[in-house]
Amino acid sequence: MTFRIDEMRPADWEAVRAIYQAGIEGGQATFETEAPAWASWDAAHLRICRLVARTADQVIGWVALSPVSRRKCYEGVAEFSVYIHPDHQGQGVGAALLAALIPAAELHGIWTLQGSTFPENHASLALQQRFGFRVVGHRERIAEHHGVWRDTVITERRSRVVGVPTAPQNPVDSAGRPA
């Protein structure tokens, strides 16, 4: 299968929404129960790094970022979402989208990408691990989903080029004395 990665356009919304709804209905992708209207989705996601995987005539997957906080100190931290049309899962679409997302996010100053994934979503967790995400925690019974309290696995990927700590200008030893 041949596809390309492009910037998401407003005209893509209905296809993006349908893929999101299919993920919702699959029961392993999100706590959401219904894909929102464009205005709500648009307001909840960063305007940067909205990407789609596209065949000649159809959107088959998408990835986007949401802020984790409105505080300035966290402006380089974003939660990613990736959804693939059920007919195209397991065909490298998610990998292509993450491969495009990571450098695009870094180009825009994002130093940490976070994921919040149901532990049963083995494919997503394996994909994240393949792209350098590590598990940093588990949230137990964090929210109710169709009458069942569910856990999530928290992952993160730290950039090696954005937000890399530099040596302090005036280094000190462990006792706080000039080194």
Secondary structure, 3 states (H helix, E strand, C coil): CCCEEEECCHHHHHHHHHHHHHHHHHCCCCCCCCCCCHHHHHHHCCCCCCEEEECCCCEEEEEEEEECCCCHHHCCEEEEEEEECHHHCCCCHHHHHHHHHHHHHHHCCCCEEEEEECCCCHHHHHHHHHCCCEEEEEEEEEEEECCEEEEEEEEEEECCCCCCCCCCCCCECCCCCEC
